[in-house]
Amino acid sequence: MADGIIPQTIEFEKLDNGFNPYAYVPSEVLDVITETPTIKTLVLKPETPIGFKAGQFVALSVPGVGECPFTPSSRPSMQDIIHLSIMKVGRVTERIHELKKGDRVGVRGPLGNGYPLDYFKGKEILVLGGGCGFAPLRSLMYSFFDLSGQLKKLYYRGGCRTAKDLLYRKEMEEWAKRPDLNMRLTVDQGDPEWKGNVGVVTTILDDVEMDFAQAIAVVCGPPIMMKFGTMKLLQMGFKETNVYLSMEKNMSCGVGKCGHCRLGIYYACKHGPVFRYDQVKDLPDPWD
Amino acid sequence: MGVSHRIAHEKLVDFLDELASSFDVYVPYSQNKRLYLGRFDRAKSAEIDFSSRRSSEPVKTFLVAPIKKVSSRPDNRPLILAGVKACDLASLGIQDFVFGQKSDSDPFYVKARERLVLFSFDCTEPAETCFCTAMGGNPYAQSQYDLNFSSMGGFFIVEAGSPKGQKLLDEHARFFTAAVAGDDAAQKASRQTSCSKVNEFVSKRGTPDLQALNGAVARQYESQLWKDFYATCVECGACNLACPTCHCFLLFDKTQDNRAVRFMEWDSCLYSRFARVAGGGNPRKQLWQRLRNRLEKKFDYFPKVAGMVACTGCGRCVEACLGKIDIREILKGLVNGRWNNPPND
């Protein structure tokens, strides 16, 4: 490490009532997978399992350095292991990218609401992903696969900048063979090796066959992609109440107290991060 | 529980001195015309000013410390805050809403709240910056206190507001005498006088009341006024720190003696990085947007989610602001839809 070792004494003292919402569970880094030039996936084993629902998030701490929120990308039903796919963008994520197998970190959570999977049962579902949004959606897709046969239809439409930025490419190629999934990917900028569609994600929606007035859409990606994705979905006939978004805000405490992630009358960390479009559409600047 | 006792000024000092053996006791000391909270010290009792007005520090200092370790145990020793004012007690409504709700509480706050014993005092000399009556309050406490003291010159009229307060009265009865007929009326008259003082400040400035302010932030949300209101803001965050209802904080991690420790520190929504996300996106890039956010939180968000405004009219932000930004003028501007108070050079 450039500026000193990561301290290994990371236990929090237990409070009298045994509960401290700001304390993390010490966890071991089992593996570090390099996904793209800027994204690595940490495979973590918390000392006590952190059960989560797809769409809920956790806060990952590099002890003594800092903490950041991430939505797991692993299968929620796999209780004792959590995968976090993390892009290197700042001070803490740079340190996270230096982590090695065997290092110890802290995981706090699960935090937030998650997707209403029971409500999704029996419905036609379109999942729309962009870039880093593939990570949370991977855990949602696994939840859908676990529900096998209980969804009427399942479409996945994903886009990212270039083929190099495509997360979980091998896995996605496997998914594409599933009979219960209609899947297409696109990249904004093609290269000679890429055989698929070139264009933004809204250009691969025209072959989606659903009863749009009843169907569910799940959108996760950068704000600009969610904005234009949502506009397109509404044009197609999706109801505002059936479009589910993942709102990215600055979250510190993760339990609706510290004030950073307020979004109108909601806190993204507590009432979200999954919101229906009708909940946020009247905010002055929902996509900012 | 009503007016029940009297205590002479010097007996009050004796009472606190006795309590100091089993409690941490804090009182307001007068210094350069302002009041600052400090640990009770009998030797400095001449400098204690229990009554005149609120202290410079908000009561939240004792509940959510400006900076504290959240990787260790909270403090358990009970603490008496003697000299707290109604505007601070009103702020507990917001702090309790954020940190103290049963289903979803912060254990550090709950402990700090449990250990806190509140001796409130009626204001006798409200400051020119006071506007509690416009915000639905009064310069005297009506709830949230354990014991309340109304200054009558050489003595105080005392009432208990909680079983905890009543117990202290009973256990230390020798410092008190029974209230006499007419104390109720004397207290009422004294309170009326203080109310009139605050009302005079409010009406002289034309500070709007809650009824006038209802919906004003939402109506003016897109107004250009926001840029004018905050022309002199230097983004120091003093208003946030001085405010008894501001509750935002930041968790941050440090390494001390090769141990990872986590701190919770008061934060300011005026800092540019407050809402910034990884990668640089920021919903409130401009300073005026962040200042609008502060007012929106106080006068739109909290009324919607908690049924109360997050301003108690204590005037601390007015006193603290380096840019001489006056919340009373902003509220007036929001209601009137115009800005009449360009800051003086």
Interface residues (C-beta under 8 A of the other chain):
Chain A: G4 P7 T9 I10 F12 E13 L15 D16 N17 F19 N20 P21 Y22 A23 S61 V62 P63 G64 V65 G66 E67 C68 M87 V89 G90 T93 G106 P223 E248 K249 N250 S252 C253 V255 G256 K257 C258 G259 H260 C261 R262 G264 I265 P284 D285 D288
Chain B: V70 S71 S72 R73 P74 V98 F99 D104 D106 P107 K111 Y221 E222 H247 C248 F249 L250 L251 F252 D253 K254 T255 N258 R259 A260 V261 R262 M264 D267 C269 F274 A275 R276 V277 A278 G279 G281 N282 P283 R284 K297 Y301 K304 V305
